[in-house]
Amino acid sequence: MKKERSNALGFTLLEISLAVVIGLMMLSLAMPSMRGLFAEQRLRERMEQFNQFVGRATELARSSKMEVRLRWEEGGIRMVPEQDLNEDGSVREEGWDFFGLDKEESLVLARTVARDPKAFAEWSFWPEGIREPVELAYAGPGGSWELRFGALIAEPEVLGVHTR
């Protein structure tokens, strides 16, 4: 008696294994570029959060008709209206709003028109809708960005975004 050979349709284990290996290789090639895209998206989100914080300071200065300062301190940046400052410049209360920075984040302020290059790290917003021109450099776990804020220009100039 002759055995009949089955012509069943389907894939062999070898073919399936080969397809899985090729798929994994292609996925491993795409992962670095995907990580870069996600890192840049997180950097841009952080930049947008800071821009919103600056917008709140600008609006507070206009609506309250008083100077508002962003003051760099441990763990972040505090928004301090003029009414919450003592005569010596110290903060009377805790301030109004706070932009927190994690331990692995930094945001460095460069006051481009300050008379004293080692001036205290604070940024002024005046009731007329004018703010002190500054440059900011952010560094975080996913990369860095630099912004330039003009006195009268609503949106900052993006000087660079760099992912790691």
N, C-alpha and C positions, 0 to 999 in steps of 0.2 A: 504494500500500500504506500502510495506516495503522499507525503505531507504537502498540503497546499499552503502557499505563502500568503499571508494576510496583507493586503494593500490598504491598510487603514490610513486615513488621512490624519495628519497632525505633524507635530514637531518632535524631534528626538531631544533627549536631555542635553546632548552636546550642542545642538542648535540654540536651545533656550539659554544655556550657560554662556555661549558665545555672545548672544544678544545682550544679556545682562552685563557682561564684562565691557562691551563696547559702550553701552549706555552709561555705566559708571565712569568710564574714562572721559566721555564727553562732559558729564556733570562736573568732574574734578577740574576740567579745563575752564569751565564757565564760572566756578565758585569765586575765584579772586576778583573777577570783574563785577560780580554781583555784590560782593562785600564792599567794594569801592563805591558802588552806586548807593548802597544803604548808608555808608559812612558819610558821603556827601549830602544825602538827604537829611541826616541827623544834624550835620553842621549848619545847613541852611535853615532848618527848623529852629535851632538855637539862635541863629542870627535874627530870624523873624521875631522870636520871643523878646530879644533885646531891643529891637526896633519898636516893638509895641510898648515896652517899658519907657523908652525915650519919648514916644508919643504921649504917654500918660503924663510924663513930667512937663512936656511942652504945654499940654492942655491945662494942667493944674496951674502953671505959671500964668497963663492967659486968664483963666476963669477966676483965680483968686486975686489977681492983680498984685502979686508979690513974687519975689525971686524964689526959685526952687533950685536946690542943689542935689546932684547925685554925688554921694560921698562913699568912697571906697573904704571898706572895713573888713574885718575878719569874716570870711564866709560869704562875701558878696557885696552888693552895692545898695545903699539905702537912699531913698528919696526923702529929702528933708526940706519942707517949706520954711521960708524965712521966719515965720512966727514961732517955729519950734527951736530957734537958735537963741542961746544966751548971748550977752554982749561980748563975751570972749570967744564966741564961735562954737562952743560946745553944744551938743544936742540936748535940748530941754526934755524932750520925750523920746520915744522910740522911733519917731518918724512915721511916715504914712505907708510907704510901699517898699518892698525889698526884692531885689533880683538875686537869688541865691546861686552860689557857685559851689560845685562839688570839690572835693579835695584834689581831684586830678584835673580841674579846670582852672584857668587863670584868664583875667581880662585886664590888660594893661592900658592905662590912659596916658596919652601924650598930648599935653596942652600946647598946641603949636604956636600960640601967640602970648603965652604967659611970660611975664617979665623975668620971673625966676624959674629956670629950668627944673629946679628941684622943688617946685611949688607943691603944696599939699594936694593929694589925689582927690579932687572934687571938681565937678563940672557944673557950671552955672547956666540956668535958663531964666530969662528975664520976661516980665509981664507983656512986653511989646511983641512977643513971639520970636525973639532973637535968642540964640544960644551961643555960647562960647565955641569957636571952631576947635575941634579935637580930632585926633586919630586914635583908634582903638585896635588892639591886637588881642585876639582870643586864641587860646590853645586848649584843646581838650583831648580826650582819649582817641577820637576819630580823626583829628587833624587840627587845622587852624584857619582863621580868617582875619582879614584886616579891613577896617572901614574908616572912611574919612567923612566927618560931619561938618558941613559948612554952617555959617551963622544964620543964613536965611533960606537955605535949600531944604525942602521937606524930607527928601529921601537921601540917605547916605550914598557916597560913592564906594562901591566895592573895589578894594585894591587887590584882593586875591582870596581864593579859597583853595586850601591844600589838604588833601586827604593823606592818611598814612597807610 
